[in-house]
């Protein structure tokens, strides 16, 4: 499904539509991602409700949605992965200094659970579909590194 939708998006000629669909896929799959659901419940239990699970879930999903939209822009505009990763990880490190200390480990740990059994295949399929219809593109190289973007690290509660 992701590949078919990704292949149809460029035909509509709207960059905004590509970003909106990519964001929606990233957000929706993350909200349904089993590992993220477990993490959000564990956070709620461990903090005894001081950090509610639902906001954690939606903040992580928001971060993944934004990252997937940016990843699709990377495919469309052929932005080098090194530039994107350098910028993203620089932002994460800088934000770590301004975020309350109790949220930093949660933010970094949440990044590992976002690339689970549901989100990763959908994001990769969407990217492969998108790059398959763009002239002169390699689906393999365009899809490479999409899951390296630190989706939830930028979305740490602050």
C-alpha positions in Angstrom: 0.0 0.0 0.0 2.8 2.4 0.9 4.7 1.8 -2.3 1.5 2.3 -4.4 0.6 5.5 -2.7 4.2 6.7 -2.9 4.2 6.1 -6.6 1.0 8.1 -7.1 2.0 11.1 -5.2 4.4 12.7 -7.7 1.7 12.4 -10.4 -0.4 14.9 -8.5 2.3 17.5 -8.8 2.0 18.8 -5.2 4.9 19.0 -2.8 2.5 19.9 0.0 0.5 16.8 -0.7 3.6 14.6 -0.6 4.6 16.1 2.7 1.0 15.8 4.2 0.7 12.2 3.2 4.2 11.4 4.5 3.4 13.1 7.8 0.1 11.2 8.1 1.7 7.9 7.4 4.5 8.5 9.9 2.1 9.8 12.6 -0.5 7.1 12.1 1.9 4.1 12.0 3.8 5.4 15.1 0.6 5.7 17.1 -0.2 2.1 16.2 3.4 0.9 16.6 3.4 -1.8 19.4 6.9 -0.8 20.7 5.9 2.8 21.1 2.6 1.8 22.8 4.6 -0.3 25.3 7.1 2.6 25.9 4.3 5.1 26.6 2.6 2.8 29.0 5.9 2.1 30.8 6.7 5.8 31.1 3.2 6.3 32.7 3.7 3.4 35.2 7.3 4.2 36.1 6.7 7.9 36.7 3.4 7.0 38.5 1.5 9.3 36.2 3.9 12.3 36.5 4.6 11.9 32.8 1.3 10.6 31.2 1.7 8.0 28.5 -0.7 9.5 25.9 1.2 12.8 25.5 4.4 10.8 25.2 2.8 8.7 22.5 1.6 11.7 20.5 4.8 13.7 20.8 6.8 10.7 19.5 4.3 10.3 16.6 4.5 14.0 15.8 8.3 13.8 15.6 8.1 10.7 13.4 5.5 12.4 11.1 7.7 15.5 10.7 10.8 13.3 10.1 9.0 11.2 7.4 7.9 14.4 5.7 11.4 15.7 5.7 12.7 12.3 4.5 10.3 12.5 1.5 11.6 16.0 0.7 15.1 14.5 0.8 14.0 12.0 -1.9 12.3 14.7 -4.1 15.2 17.2 -3.9 18.0 14.7 -3.8 19.5 16.1 -0.6 22.5 14.2 0.6 21.9 12.0 3.6 25.1 13.3 5.3 23.8 16.9 5.3 20.4 15.8 6.7 21.9 13.6 9.4 24.5 16.3 10.4 21.7 18.9 10.8 19.3 16.5 12.6 21.9 15.1 15.1 23.3 18.6 15.8 19.8 19.8 16.7 19.3 16.8 18.9 22.5 17.4 20.8 21.9 21.1 21.2 18.3 20.4 22.4 19.7 17.9 25.0 21.4 20.8 26.8 18.2 22.7 27.1 15.8 19.9 27.9 15.2 18.9 31.6 17.6 16.0 32.5 14.8 13.6 33.2 13.5 13.8 29.6 16.8 13.3 27.8 17.1 9.5 28.2 13.5 9.1 27.3 13.9 11.1 24.2 17.0 9.1 23.0 15.3 5.8 24.0 12.1 6.6 22.1 14.1 6.8 18.9 14.9 3.1 19.0 11.3 2.0 19.4 9.9 4.1 16.5 11.5 1.9 13.9 9.6 -1.2 14.8 7.6 -3.8 12.9 5.0 -1.4 11.7 6.6 2.0 11.0 9.8 0.9 9.3 8.2 -1.1 6.5 5.6 1.5 5.7 8.1 4.4 5.6 10.5 2.4 3.4 7.6 1.3 1.1 6.4 4.9 0.8 9.9 6.1 -0.1 10.5 3.3 -2.6 7.2 4.1 -4.3 8.0 7.8 -4.5 11.5 7.3 -5.9 10.4 4.6 -8.4 8.5 7.2 -10.4 11.0 10.0 -10.2 13.3 10.1 -13.3 16.9 9.0 -12.7 16.3 7.8 -9.2 17.5 4.7 -7.4 15.0 3.3 -5.0 17.8 1.7 -3.0 19.9 4.8 -2.5 16.9 7.1 -2.0 15.5 4.7 0.6 18.8 4.2 2.4 19.1 6.0 5.7 15.5 7.1 6.1 15.3 5.3 9.4 18.5 6.9 10.6 16.8 10.3 11.0 16.2 10.8 14.7 12.5 11.1 14.6 11.5 11.2 18.2 14.7 12.7 19.6 13.6 16.1 18.3 10.2 15.6 19.8 11.3 15.2 23.4 8.9 16.9 25.9 10.4 20.1 27.0 
